């Protein structure tokens, strides 16, 4: 199945810049979305589990204003 233009834009640009207007919950949601859309194709359940498993790392990344893509790649690569 082909990704929508919105999904492609999210993966290729939006997720690569920290969005200061997003809450921590939105940040976690974006990480889950990235994990489901990237080439690893995590299920919604698995993406949620990984984000929960790395909660402290994700929280620190949010505080440091790390881009969603960087964190999703860091936690998703070793778990896939």
Protein Blocks (a to p, Z undefined) as FASTA:
>chain_A
ZZdfklmmmmmmmmmpccfkbcfklmmmmmmmmmmmmmnopafklmmmmmmmmmmmmmmm
mmnopafklmmmmmmmmmZZ
